[in-house]
């Protein structure tokens, strides 16, 4: 019990730094980008760490496609792939920040994890 109270007191002392690092992390999230590709690079989607689609590029070979459903599936697959990559990059960055400021492993802080 005293061990947990001591750890909590230590975290409270780090609160200003935690807030600062959270703000830095959220700002950096907009700079983190990832691409997802589908259909042999026929569709390329680029997203950022704020889960915003930055660009969508269609290969000219998709223009004559008359299969709208297939093109929609390719766009969806590329977008989901890009989002998964950026989520992974954000999780890695959150772990790095948490370790850097000395937070215990597994501690979940909204906005940082």
N, CA, C and O atoms as a GROMACS GRO file, in nm:
protein
  452
    1UNK      N    1   0.082  -0.118   0.000
    1UNK     CA    2   0.000   0.000   0.000
    1UNK      C    3   0.087   0.125   0.000
    1UNK      O    4   0.060   0.219  -0.074
    2UNK      N    5   0.192   0.126   0.083
    2UNK     CA    6   0.279   0.243   0.090
    2UNK      C    7   0.357   0.261  -0.040
    2UNK      O    8   0.390   0.373  -0.079
    3UNK      N    9   0.386   0.150  -0.105
    3UNK     CA   10   0.458   0.156  -0.232
    3UNK      C   11   0.375   0.228  -0.338
    3UNK      O   12   0.427   0.311  -0.412
    4UNK      N   13   0.244   0.196  -0.343
    4UNK     CA   14   0.156   0.260  -0.439
    4UNK      C   15   0.139   0.408  -0.408
    4UNK      O   16   0.134   0.491  -0.499
    5UNK      N   17   0.130   0.442  -0.279
    5UNK     CA   18   0.115   0.582  -0.240
    5UNK      C   19   0.241   0.661  -0.275
    5UNK      O   20   0.233   0.777  -0.316
    6UNK      N   21   0.355   0.599  -0.258
    6UNK     CA   22   0.481   0.664  -0.292
    6UNK      C   23   0.490   0.687  -0.442
    6UNK      O   24   0.535   0.793  -0.487
    7UNK      N   25   0.448   0.588  -0.520
    7UNK     CA   26   0.450   0.602  -0.666
    7UNK      C   27   0.355   0.713  -0.710
    7UNK      O   28   0.387   0.791  -0.800
    8UNK      N   29   0.237   0.721  -0.647
    8UNK     CA   30   0.140   0.826  -0.680
    8UNK      C   31   0.195   0.963  -0.646
    8UNK      O   32   0.179   1.057  -0.723
    9UNK      N   33   0.260   0.974  -0.532
    9UNK     CA   34   0.320   1.102  -0.494
    9UNK      C   35   0.429   1.142  -0.593
    9UNK      O   36   0.442   1.260  -0.626
   10UNK      N   37   0.505   1.046  -0.639
   10UNK     CA   38   0.608   1.074  -0.739
   10UNK      C   39   0.549   1.124  -0.869
   10UNK      O   40   0.603   1.214  -0.932
   11UNK      N   41   0.437   1.064  -0.909
   11UNK     CA   42   0.369   1.108  -1.031
   11UNK      C   43   0.315   1.250  -1.016
   11UNK      O   44   0.321   1.329  -1.110
   12UNK      N   45   0.263   1.281  -0.900
   12UNK     CA   46   0.208   1.415  -0.877
   12UNK      C   47   0.318   1.520  -0.890
   12UNK      O   48   0.294   1.630  -0.939
   13UNK      N   49   0.437   1.485  -0.847
   13UNK     CA   50   0.550   1.577  -0.860
   13UNK      C   51   0.590   1.598  -1.005
   13UNK      O   52   0.647   1.702  -1.039
   14UNK      N   53   0.561   1.502  -1.089
   14UNK     CA   54   0.597   1.510  -1.230
   14UNK      C   55   0.484   1.570  -1.315
   14UNK      O   56   0.498   1.580  -1.437
   15UNK      N   57   0.374   1.608  -1.252
   15UNK     CA   58   0.257   1.654  -1.327
   15UNK      C   59   0.286   1.768  -1.424
   15UNK      O   60   0.240   1.761  -1.538
   16UNK      N   61   0.361   1.872  -1.387
   16UNK     CA   62   0.389   1.977  -1.485
   16UNK      C   63   0.464   1.923  -1.608
   16UNK      O   64   0.434   1.962  -1.721
   17UNK      N   65   0.559   1.835  -1.587
   17UNK     CA   66   0.634   1.779  -1.700
   17UNK      C   67   0.545   1.689  -1.784
   17UNK      O   68   0.554   1.688  -1.907
   18UNK      N   69   0.458   1.613  -1.717
   18UNK     CA   70   0.366   1.526  -1.790
   18UNK      C   71   0.276   1.610  -1.880
   18UNK      O   72   0.255   1.575  -1.996
   19UNK      N   73   0.222   1.720  -1.827
   19UNK     CA   74   0.137   1.808  -1.908
   19UNK      C   75   0.213   1.865  -2.026
   19UNK      O   76   0.161   1.871  -2.137
   20UNK      N   77   0.336   1.906  -2.003
   20UNK     CA   78   0.418   1.962  -2.110
   20UNK      C   79   0.444   1.857  -2.218
   20UNK      O   80   0.432   1.886  -2.338
   21UNK      N   81   0.480   1.736  -2.176
   21UNK     CA   82   0.507   1.630  -2.272
   21UNK      C   83   0.382   1.589  -2.349
   21UNK      O   84   0.390   1.556  -2.467
   22UNK      N   85   0.266   1.592  -2.284
   22UNK     CA   86   0.141   1.560  -2.352
   22UNK      C   87   0.112   1.663  -2.461
   22UNK      O   88   0.070   1.627  -2.571
   23UNK      N   89   0.136   1.791  -2.430
   23UNK     CA   90   0.115   1.896  -2.531
   23UNK      C   91   0.211   1.878  -2.648
   23UNK      O   92   0.172   1.893  -2.764
   24UNK      N   93   0.336   1.845  -2.617
   24UNK     CA   94   0.435   1.820  -2.723
   24UNK      C   95   0.394   1.700  -2.808
   24UNK      O   96   0.406   1.703  -2.930
   25UNK      N   97   0.347   1.596  -2.742
   25UNK     CA   98   0.306   1.474  -2.811
   25UNK      C   99   0.190   1.503  -2.906
   25UNK      O  100   0.191   1.458  -3.021
   26UNK      N  101   0.091   1.577  -2.858
   26UNK     CA  102  -0.025   1.608  -2.942
   26UNK      C  103   0.015   1.694  -3.061
   26UNK      O  104  -0.039   1.676  -3.170
   27UNK      N  105   0.108   1.787  -3.041
   27UNK     CA  106   0.155   1.869  -3.152
   27UNK      C  107   0.230   1.783  -3.254
   27UNK      O  108   0.215   1.800  -3.375
   28UNK      N  109   0.312   1.691  -3.202
   28UNK     CA  110   0.390   1.605  -3.291
   28UNK      C  111   0.301   1.508  -3.369
   28UNK      O  112   0.337   1.465  -3.478
   29UNK      N  113   0.185   1.475  -3.314
   29UNK     CA  114   0.094   1.382  -3.381
   29UNK      C  115   0.056   1.431  -3.520
   29UNK      O  116   0.038   1.351  -3.612
   30UNK      N  117   0.044   1.561  -3.535
   30UNK     CA  118   0.011   1.616  -3.666
   30UNK      C  119   0.124   1.604  -3.766
   30UNK      O  120   0.102   1.610  -3.887
   31UNK      N  121   0.246   1.586  -3.716
   31UNK     CA  122   0.363   1.575  -3.802
   31UNK      C  123   0.393   1.431  -3.842
   31UNK      O  124   0.463   1.408  -3.941
   32UNK      N  125   0.341   1.336  -3.767
   32UNK     CA  126   0.363   1.195  -3.798
   32UNK      C  127   0.273   1.157  -3.914
   32UNK      O  128   0.152   1.181  -3.909
   33UNK      N  129   0.329   1.097  -4.016
   33UNK     CA  130   0.250   1.057  -4.132
   33UNK      C  131   0.281   0.914  -4.172
   33UNK      O  132   0.389   0.862  -4.144
   34UNK      N  133   0.186   0.852  -4.238
   34UNK     CA  134   0.204   0.717  -4.290
   34UNK      C  135   0.123   0.703  -4.418
   34UNK      O  136   0.022   0.771  -4.438
   35UNK      N  137   0.169   0.611  -4.504
   35UNK     CA  138   0.099   0.582  -4.629
   35UNK      C  139   0.046   0.440  -4.628
   35UNK      O  140   0.108   0.349  -4.574
   36UNK      N  141  -0.068   0.426  -4.689
   36UNK     CA  142  -0.124   0.294  -4.713
   36UNK      C  143  -0.142   0.277  -4.863
   36UNK      O  144  -0.177   0.371  -4.934
   37UNK      N  145  -0.117   0.156  -4.911
   37UNK     CA  146  -0.127   0.129  -5.054
   37UNK      C  147  -0.213   0.006  -5.078
   37UNK      O  148  -0.218  -0.085  -4.995
   38UNK      N  149  -0.282   0.006  -5.192
   38UNK     CA  150  -0.365  -0.109  -5.227
   38UNK      C  151  -0.366  -0.125  -5.378
   38UNK      O  152  -0.343  -0.030  -5.454
   39UNK      N  153  -0.394  -0.247  -5.420
   39UNK     CA  154  -0.405  -0.275  -5.563
   39UNK      C  155  -0.275  -0.256  -5.637
   39UNK      O  156  -0.273  -0.203  -5.748
   40UNK      N  157  -0.164  -0.300  -5.576
   40UNK     CA  158  -0.035  -0.283  -5.642
   40UNK      C  159  -0.001  -0.136  -5.662
   40UNK      O  160   0.046  -0.097  -5.768
   41UNK      N  161  -0.025  -0.056  -5.562
   41UNK     CA  162   0.000   0.089  -5.562
   41UNK      C  163  -0.095   0.166  -5.654
   41UNK      O  164  -0.068   0.281  -5.688
   42UNK      N  165  -0.205   0.105  -5.694
   42UNK     CA  166  -0.304   0.178  -5.773
   42UNK      C  167  -0.368   0.289  -5.691
   42UNK      O  168  -0.408   0.392  -5.744
   43UNK      N  169  -0.377   0.265  -5.558
   43UNK     CA  170  -0.434   0.363  -5.466
   43UNK      C  171  -0.334   0.384  -5.354
   43UNK      O  172  -0.287   0.288  -5.292
   44UNK      N  173  -0.300   0.510  -5.328
   44UNK     CA  174  -0.208   0.545  -5.219
   44UNK      C  175  -0.276   0.653  -5.134
   44UNK      O  176  -0.316   0.757  -5.186
   45UNK      N  177  -0.288   0.626  -5.004
   45UNK     CA  178  -0.350   0.720  -4.912
   45UNK      C  179  -0.247   0.759  -4.807
   45UNK      O  180  -0.177   0.674  -4.753
   46UNK      N  181  -0.238   0.888  -4.778
   46UNK     CA  182  -0.146   0.938  -4.677
   46UNK      C  183  -0.227   1.004  -4.566
   46UNK      O  184  -0.314   1.087  -4.592
   47UNK      N  185  -0.199   0.964  -4.440
   47UNK     CA  186  -0.270   1.019  -4.324
   47UNK      C  187  -0.169   1.071  -4.222
   47UNK      O  188  -0.050   1.038  -4.228
   48UNK      N  189  -0.219   1.154  -4.129
   48UNK     CA  190  -0.131   1.200  -4.022
   48UNK      C  191  -0.176   1.143  -3.888
   48UNK      O  192  -0.277   1.072  -3.880
   49UNK      N  193  -0.101   1.173  -3.785
   49UNK     CA  194  -0.129   1.120  -3.652
   49UNK      C  195  -0.255   1.175  -3.588
   49UNK      O  196  -0.297   1.128  -3.482
   50UNK      N  197  -0.316   1.274  -3.651
   50UNK     CA  198  -0.444   1.324  -3.603
   50UNK      C  199  -0.559   1.254  -3.675
   50UNK      O  200  -0.675   1.296  -3.666
   51UNK      N  201  -0.524   1.146  -3.747
   51UNK     CA  202  -0.620   1.063  -3.820
   51UNK      C  203  -0.691   1.142  -3.930
   51UNK      O  204  -0.809   1.120  -3.957
   52UNK      N  205  -0.618   1.233  -3.991
   52UNK     CA  206  -0.671   1.310  -4.103
   52UNK      C  207  -0.610   1.258  -4.232
   52UNK      O  208  -0.490   1.231  -4.238
   53UNK      N  209  -0.691   1.243  -4.335
   53UNK     CA  210  -0.640   1.203  -4.466
   53UNK      C  211  -0.576   1.326  -4.529
   53UNK      O  212  -0.641   1.428  -4.549
   54UNK      N  213  -0.447   1.314  -4.560
   54UNK     CA  214  -0.372   1.425  -4.619
   54UNK      C  215  -0.377   1.421  -4.771
   54UNK      O  216  -0.384   1.525  -4.837
   55UNK      N  217  -0.374   1.301  -4.826
   55UNK     CA  218  -0.380   1.290  -4.971
   55UNK      C  219  -0.432   1.153  -5.012
   55UNK      O  220  -0.423   1.054  -4.939
   56UNK      N  221  -0.485   1.151  -5.132
   56UNK     CA  222  -0.532   1.027  -5.195
   56UNK      C  223  -0.484   1.034  -5.339
   56UNK      O  224  -0.519   1.126  -5.414
   57UNK      N  225  -0.404   0.936  -5.377
   57UNK     CA  226  -0.350   0.934  -5.513
   57UNK      C  227  -0.398   0.808  -5.585
   57UNK      O  228  -0.383   0.696  -5.535
   58UNK      N  229  -0.457   0.830  -5.702
   58UNK     CA  230  -0.504   0.719  -5.784
   58UNK      C  231  -0.414   0.710  -5.906
   58UNK      O  232  -0.390   0.809  -5.975
   59UNK      N  233  -0.366   0.591  -5.932
   59UNK     CA  234  -0.287   0.566  -6.052
   59UNK      C  235  -0.376   0.590  -6.174
   59UNK      O  236  -0.494   0.555  -6.172
   60UNK      N  237  -0.321   0.649  -6.280
   60UNK     CA  238  -0.402   0.670  -6.401
   60UNK      C  239  -0.468   0.542  -6.453
   60UNK      O  240  -0.569   0.550  -6.524
   61UNK      N  241  -0.413   0.428  -6.420
   61UNK     CA  242  -0.472   0.301  -6.465
   61UNK      C  243  -0.610   0.277  -6.405
   61UNK      O  244  -0.686   0.195  -6.455
   62UNK      N  245  -0.642   0.349  -6.296
   62UNK     CA  246  -0.774   0.330  -6.234
   62UNK      C  247  -0.882   0.406  -6.310
   62UNK      O  248  -1.000   0.377  -6.292
   63UNK      N  249  -0.844   0.503  -6.394
   63UNK     CA  250  -0.944   0.584  -6.465
   63UNK      C  251  -1.040   0.502  -6.550
   63UNK      O  252  -1.161   0.526  -6.545
   64UNK      N  253  -0.990   0.407  -6.628
   64UNK     CA  254  -1.085   0.332  -6.711
   64UNK      C  255  -1.162   0.224  -6.634
   64UNK      O  256  -1.245   0.155  -6.693
   65UNK      N  257  -1.135   0.210  -6.504
   65UNK     CA  258  -1.204   0.106  -6.428
   65UNK      C  259  -1.354   0.135  -6.424
   65UNK      O  260  -1.396   0.246  -6.391
   66UNK      N  261  -1.430   0.037  -6.456
   66UNK     CA  262  -1.575   0.053  -6.451
   66UNK      C  263  -1.632  -0.018  -6.329
   66UNK      O  264  -1.753  -0.023  -6.310
   67UNK      N  265  -1.544  -0.072  -6.248
   67UNK     CA  266  -1.587  -0.142  -6.128
   67UNK      C  267  -1.573  -0.049  -6.009
   67UNK      O  268  -1.473  -0.052  -5.937
   68UNK      N  269  -1.673   0.033  -5.990
   68UNK     CA  270  -1.670   0.133  -5.882
   68UNK      C  271  -1.653   0.066  -5.745
   68UNK      O  272  -1.580   0.117  -5.660
   69UNK      N  273  -1.718  -0.046  -5.724
   69UNK     CA  274  -1.711  -0.117  -5.596
   69UNK      C  275  -1.568  -0.161  -5.566
   69UNK      O  276  -1.522  -0.151  -5.452
   70UNK      N  277  -1.497  -0.209  -5.668
   70UNK     CA  278  -1.358  -0.251  -5.647
   70UNK      C  279  -1.271  -0.130  -5.613
   70UNK      O  280  -1.186  -0.139  -5.524
   71UNK      N  281  -1.289  -0.018  -5.681
   71UNK     CA  282  -1.212   0.102  -5.653
   71UNK      C  283  -1.239   0.152  -5.511
   71UNK      O  284  -1.147   0.193  -5.440
   72UNK      N  285  -1.364   0.148  -5.470
   72UNK     CA  286  -1.399   0.187  -5.333
   72UNK      C  287  -1.331   0.096  -5.232
   72UNK      O  288  -1.282   0.143  -5.129
   73UNK      N  289  -1.327  -0.034  -5.260
   73UNK     CA  290  -1.259  -0.129  -5.171
   73UNK      C  291  -1.109  -0.100  -5.163
   73UNK      O  292  -1.049  -0.109  -5.056
   74UNK      N  293  -1.048  -0.065  -5.277
   74UNK     CA  294  -0.905  -0.032  -5.276
   74UNK      C  295  -0.878   0.094  -5.194
   74UNK      O  296  -0.780   0.099  -5.119
   75UNK      N  297  -0.962   0.192  -5.207
   75UNK     CA  298  -0.947   0.316  -5.130
   75UNK      C  299  -0.961   0.286  -4.981
   75UNK      O  300  -0.883   0.334  -4.899
   76UNK      N  301  -1.061   0.206  -4.947
   76UNK     CA  302  -1.084   0.170  -4.807
   76UNK      C  303  -0.964   0.092  -4.752
   76UNK      O  304  -0.919   0.120  -4.641
   77UNK      N  305  -0.913  -0.003  -4.827
   77UNK     CA  306  -0.799  -0.084  -4.782
   77UNK      C  307  -0.675   0.002  -4.762
   77UNK      O  308  -0.605  -0.013  -4.662
   78UNK      N  309  -0.647   0.091  -4.855
   78UNK     CA  310  -0.529   0.177  -4.843
   78UNK      C  311  -0.542   0.270  -4.724
   78UNK      O  312  -0.445   0.293  -4.651
   79UNK      N  313  -0.662   0.324  -4.702
   79UNK     CA  314  -0.686   0.415  -4.589
   79UNK      C  315  -0.669   0.341  -4.457
   79UNK      O  316  -0.602   0.391  -4.366
   80UNK      N  317  -0.728   0.223  -4.447
   80UNK     CA  318  -0.715   0.145  -4.323
   80UNK      C  319  -0.570   0.107  -4.296
   80UNK      O  320  -0.526   0.108  -4.180
   81UNK      N  321  -0.496   0.072  -4.399
   81UNK     CA  322  -0.355   0.038  -4.383
   81UNK      C  323  -0.276   0.159  -4.331
   81UNK      O  324  -0.193   0.145  -4.241
   82UNK      N  325  -0.300   0.275  -4.388
   82UNK     CA  326  -0.230   0.396  -4.345
   82UNK      C  327  -0.265   0.430  -4.201
   82UNK      O  328  -0.177   0.468  -4.123
   83UNK      N  329  -0.392   0.418  -4.165
   83UNK     CA  330  -0.434   0.447  -4.028
   83UNK      C  331  -0.370   0.351  -3.928
   83UNK      O  332  -0.329   0.393  -3.820
   84UNK      N  333  -0.362   0.225  -3.962
   84UNK     CA  334  -0.299   0.126  -3.874
   84UNK      C  335  -0.151   0.159  -3.854
   84UNK      O  336  -0.100   0.149  -3.742
   85UNK      N  337  -0.083   0.197  -3.960
   85UNK     CA  338   0.059   0.234  -3.949
   85UNK      C  339   0.077   0.354  -3.859
   85UNK      O  340   0.166   0.356  -3.774
   86UNK      N  341  -0.007   0.455  -3.876
   86UNK     CA  342   0.010   0.577  -3.797
   86UNK      C  343  -0.026   0.551  -3.650
   86UNK      O  344   0.035   0.609  -3.560
   87UNK      N  345  -0.124   0.464  -3.625
   87UNK     CA  346  -0.157   0.428  -3.486
   87UNK      C  347  -0.038   0.360  -3.419
   87UNK      O  348  -0.007   0.387  -3.302
   88UNK      N  349   0.028   0.272  -3.492
   88UNK     CA  350   0.146   0.204  -3.439
   88UNK      C  351   0.258   0.303  -3.410
   88UNK      O  352   0.326   0.293  -3.308
   89UNK      N  353   0.278   0.397  -3.500
   89UNK     CA  354   0.382   0.498  -3.480
   89UNK      C  355   0.351   0.585  -3.358
   89UNK      O  356   0.441   0.620  -3.282
   90UNK      N  357   0.224   0.620  -3.339
   90UNK     CA  358   0.183   0.699  -3.223
   90UNK      C  359   0.203   0.621  -3.094
   90UNK      O  360   0.248   0.677  -2.994
   91UNK      N  361   0.170   0.493  -3.095
   91UNK     CA  362   0.189   0.410  -2.975
   91UNK      C  363   0.336   0.401  -2.939
   91UNK      O  364   0.372   0.409  -2.821
   92UNK      N  365   0.423   0.385  -3.039
   92UNK     CA  366   0.567   0.381  -3.013
   92UNK      C  367   0.615   0.513  -2.954
   92UNK      O  368   0.694   0.514  -2.859
   93UNK      N  369   0.568   0.623  -3.009
   93UNK     CA  370   0.608   0.755  -2.959
   93UNK      C  371   0.557   0.776  -2.816
   93UNK      O  372   0.628   0.832  -2.732
   94UNK      N  373   0.434   0.733  -2.788
   94UNK     CA  374   0.377   0.746  -2.653
   94UNK      C  375   0.459   0.666  -2.552
   94UNK      O  376   0.485   0.713  -2.442
   95UNK      N  377   0.500   0.544  -2.591
   95UNK     CA  378   0.583   0.463  -2.501
   95UNK      C  379   0.718   0.532  -2.475
   95UNK      O  380   0.767   0.533  -2.362
   96UNK      N  381   0.776   0.588  -2.580
   96UNK     CA  382   0.905   0.657  -2.566
   96UNK      C  383   0.892   0.776  -2.470
   96UNK      O  384   0.977   0.795  -2.383
   97UNK      N  385   0.788   0.854  -2.486
   97UNK     CA  386   0.767   0.971  -2.400
   97UNK      C  387   0.743   0.927  -2.256
   97UNK      O  388   0.799   0.985  -2.164
   98UNK      N  389   0.661   0.824  -2.238
   98UNK     CA  390   0.632   0.775  -2.103
   98UNK      C  391   0.759   0.726  -2.034
   98UNK      O  392   0.781   0.755  -1.916
   99UNK      N  393   0.842   0.654  -2.106
   99UNK     CA  394   0.968   0.607  -2.049
   99UNK      C  395   1.060   0.724  -2.016
   99UNK      O  396   1.126   0.726  -1.912
  100UNK      N  397   1.062   0.822  -2.105
  100UNK     CA  398   1.150   0.937  -2.087
  100UNK      C  399   1.115   1.018  -1.961
  100UNK      O  400   1.204   1.070  -1.894
  101UNK      N  401   0.987   1.028  -1.930
  101UNK     CA  402   0.949   1.105  -1.812
  101UNK      C  403   0.932   1.016  -1.688
  101UNK      O  404   0.893   1.064  -1.581
  102UNK      N  405   0.963   0.888  -1.704
  102UNK     CA  406   0.967   0.798  -1.589
  102UNK      C  407   0.833   0.746  -1.542
  102UNK      O  408   0.817   0.715  -1.424
  103UNK      N  409   0.737   0.736  -1.632
  103UNK     CA  410   0.609   0.678  -1.593
  103UNK      C  411   0.621   0.527  -1.587
  103UNK      O  412   0.693   0.466  -1.666
  104UNK      N  413   0.551   0.465  -1.493
  104UNK     CA  414   0.556   0.319  -1.484
  104UNK      C  415   0.499   0.254  -1.609
  104UNK      O  416   0.403   0.304  -1.667
  105UNK      N  417   0.557   0.141  -1.652
  105UNK     CA  418   0.505   0.071  -1.770
  105UNK      C  419   0.359   0.031  -1.751
  105UNK      O  420   0.319  -0.013  -1.644
  106UNK      N  421   0.281   0.048  -1.857
  106UNK     CA  422   0.139   0.010  -1.851
  106UNK      C  423   0.046   0.116  -1.800
  106UNK      O  424  -0.076   0.099  -1.805
  107UNK      N  425   0.100   0.228  -1.750
  107UNK     CA  426   0.014   0.336  -1.699
  107UNK      C  427  -0.050   0.406  -1.818
  107UNK      O  428   0.019   0.448  -1.911
  108UNK      N  429  -0.180   0.418  -1.815
  108UNK     CA  430  -0.253   0.478  -1.926
  108UNK      C  431  -0.290   0.622  -1.890
  108UNK      O  432  -0.361   0.647  -1.792
  109UNK      N  433  -0.240   0.715  -1.970
  109UNK     CA  434  -0.273   0.856  -1.949
  109UNK      C  435  -0.345   0.904  -2.074
  109UNK      O  436  -0.288   0.897  -2.184
  110UNK      N  437  -0.467   0.954  -2.062
  110UNK     CA  438  -0.542   1.000  -2.180
  110UNK      C  439  -0.461   1.106  -2.255
  110UNK      O  440  -0.404   1.197  -2.195
  111UNK      N  441  -0.458   1.092  -2.388
  111UNK     CA  442  -0.386   1.185  -2.471
  111UNK      C  443  -0.242   1.147  -2.493
  111UNK      O  444  -0.176   1.201  -2.582
  112UNK      N  445  -0.191   1.054  -2.414
  112UNK     CA  446  -0.051   1.010  -2.427
  112UNK      C  447  -0.042   0.862  -2.458
  112UNK      O  448   0.064   0.812  -2.495
  113UNK      N  449  -0.152   0.792  -2.444
  113UNK     CA  450  -0.147   0.648  -2.471
  113UNK      C  451  -0.255   0.608  -2.566
  113UNK      O  452  -0.267   0.490  -2.600
   0.00000   0.00000   0.00000
